[in-house]
């Protein structure tokens, strides 16, 4: 679900419903095995050049509003499992900017909660998860009041979740309900450093670049999620905007639909509670929801 927009193009196969408060557009051989669910007042979905939406259009009675992960709790001293990770997998000594930069590295991340200020996997990295146990990754940003993330001109990936060519995240365990990724968002993607992907450059907070496999749930309520060239996703995605092109496959997971997440409301197929973009009381992550 893309809160502001959902656009997909060129031989994409989506085995789920798609929704947005703004424009839903599927073009050039896209198959949606589900319904288009625009909010009331949104423009009619666009389909073109052999694209189909099997479930038709089902307007929702109220706008989609995305909740956010509990970054305040995740960032508390001692709350994260960052210390369990190798120091060589960070850009900084404080273990906040997670980075695996060696091509073809395979690493199994222990179960637990992780609080990062950026997250980046380079070409061909395999990030494995335990077959039993939950991994929750919180990618915070210094723009959030109370965030321990700080500005550092030597680091150009603040607040971003970046997966490079042929990265596999949770490919073997194959249990998407065991991985949850929460991206706070930079709040100003136009100021992000450009990243090259497939001959083009992008500034989005979340980029899946070329043949990425991701099995899990990604919630990025302030960010654009951009996927290019052969991505395969099993689980769920909810973000400010979604832009998918060129041969992507999305598979819905019943196990993901039925579980609760680290947000002020349940994320299930029944829908979303309405929440403000930030808690009205910083001490209460559920404030501002109704």
Secondary structure as the mmCIF struct_conf table of DSSP 4:
data_model
#
loop_
_struct_conf.conf_type_id
_struct_conf.id
_struct_conf.beg_label_comp_id
_struct_conf.beg_label_asym_id
_struct_conf.beg_label_seq_id
_struct_conf.end_label_comp_id
_struct_conf.end_label_asym_id
_struct_conf.end_label_seq_id
STRN STRN1 UNK A 2 UNK A 9
BEND BEND1 UNK A 10 UNK A 11
STRN STRN2 UNK A 13 UNK A 15
BEND BEND2 UNK A 16 UNK A 16
STRN STRN3 UNK A 18 UNK A 20
BEND BEND3 UNK A 21 UNK A 22
STRN STRN4 UNK A 23 UNK A 27
BEND BEND4 UNK A 28 UNK A 29
STRN STRN5 UNK A 31 UNK A 32
BEND BEND5 UNK A 33 UNK A 34
STRN STRN6 UNK A 36 UNK A 38
STRN STRN7 UNK A 39 UNK A 39
TURN_TY1_P TURN_TY1_P1 UNK A 40 UNK A 41
HELX_LH_PP_P HELX_LH_PP_P1 UNK A 42 UNK A 45
STRN STRN8 UNK A 46 UNK A 48
BEND BEND6 UNK A 49 UNK A 50
STRN STRN9 UNK A 52 UNK A 53
TURN_TY1_P TURN_TY1_P2 UNK A 54 UNK A 55
STRN STRN10 UNK A 57 UNK A 57
STRN STRN11 UNK A 60 UNK A 60
BEND BEND7 UNK A 61 UNK A 62
STRN STRN12 UNK A 69 UNK A 69
HELX_RH_AL_P HELX_RH_AL_P1 UNK A 71 UNK A 74
TURN_TY1_P TURN_TY1_P3 UNK A 75 UNK A 75
BEND BEND8 UNK A 76 UNK A 76
TURN_TY1_P TURN_TY1_P4 UNK A 77 UNK A 79
BEND BEND9 UNK A 80 UNK A 80
HELX_RH_3T_P HELX_RH_3T_P1 UNK A 82 UNK A 84
BEND BEND10 UNK A 85 UNK A 85
HELX_RH_3T_P HELX_RH_3T_P2 UNK A 87 UNK A 89
STRN STRN13 UNK A 90 UNK A 90
BEND BEND11 UNK A 91 UNK A 92
TURN_TY1_P TURN_TY1_P5 UNK A 93 UNK A 94
BEND BEND12 UNK A 95 UNK A 95
STRN STRN14 UNK A 97 UNK A 100
BEND BEND13 UNK A 102 UNK A 102
TURN_TY1_P TURN_TY1_P6 UNK A 103 UNK A 104
STRN STRN15 UNK A 106 UNK A 109
HELX_LH_PP_P HELX_LH_PP_P2 UNK A 110 UNK A 110
BEND BEND14 UNK A 111 UNK A 111
STRN STRN16 UNK A 112 UNK A 116
BEND BEND15 UNK A 117 UNK A 117
STRN STRN17 UNK A 118 UNK A 121
TURN_TY1_P TURN_TY1_P7 UNK A 123 UNK A 124
STRN STRN18 UNK A 126 UNK A 129
BEND BEND16 UNK A 131 UNK A 133
STRN STRN19 UNK A 135 UNK A 139
TURN_TY1_P TURN_TY1_P8 UNK A 142 UNK A 143
BEND BEND17 UNK A 144 UNK A 144
TURN_TY1_P TURN_TY1_P9 UNK A 145 UNK A 146
TURN_TY1_P TURN_TY1_P10 UNK A 153 UNK A 154
BEND BEND18 UNK A 156 UNK A 156
TURN_TY1_P TURN_TY1_P11 UNK A 158 UNK A 159
STRN STRN20 UNK A 161 UNK A 163
TURN_TY1_P TURN_TY1_P12 UNK A 165 UNK A 166
STRN STRN21 UNK A 168 UNK A 169
BEND BEND19 UNK A 170 UNK A 170
TURN_TY1_P TURN_TY1_P13 UNK A 171 UNK A 173
HELX_RH_3T_P HELX_RH_3T_P3 UNK A 176 UNK A 178
STRN STRN22 UNK A 179 UNK A 183
BEND BEND20 UNK A 187 UNK A 187
HELX_RH_3T_P HELX_RH_3T_P4 UNK A 189 UNK A 191
BEND BEND21 UNK A 192 UNK A 192
HELX_LH_PP_P HELX_LH_PP_P3 UNK A 193 UNK A 194
STRN STRN23 UNK A 195 UNK A 197
TURN_TY1_P TURN_TY1_P14 UNK A 198 UNK A 199
STRN STRN24 UNK A 200 UNK A 202
BEND BEND22 UNK A 205 UNK A 205
STRN STRN25 UNK A 206 UNK A 209
BEND BEND23 UNK A 210 UNK A 211
STRN STRN26 UNK A 213 UNK A 228
BEND BEND24 UNK A 229 UNK A 230
STRN STRN27 UNK A 232 UNK A 245
BEND BEND25 UNK A 246 UNK A 247
STRN STRN28 UNK A 249 UNK A 252
HELX_RH_AL_P HELX_RH_AL_P2 UNK A 254 UNK A 257
TURN_TY1_P TURN_TY1_P15 UNK A 258 UNK A 258
BEND BEND26 UNK A 259 UNK A 259
BEND BEND27 UNK A 262 UNK A 262
STRN STRN29 UNK A 263 UNK A 263
BEND BEND28 UNK A 264 UNK A 265
STRN STRN30 UNK A 268 UNK A 268
TURN_TY1_P TURN_TY1_P16 UNK A 269 UNK A 270
STRN STRN31 UNK A 271 UNK A 271
STRN STRN32 UNK A 275 UNK A 275
BEND BEND29 UNK A 277 UNK A 278
BEND BEND30 UNK A 280 UNK A 280
STRN STRN33 UNK A 281 UNK A 281
TURN_TY1_P TURN_TY1_P17 UNK A 282 UNK A 283
STRN STRN34 UNK A 284 UNK A 284
TURN_TY1_P TURN_TY1_P18 UNK A 285 UNK A 288
STRN STRN35 UNK A 289 UNK A 289
#
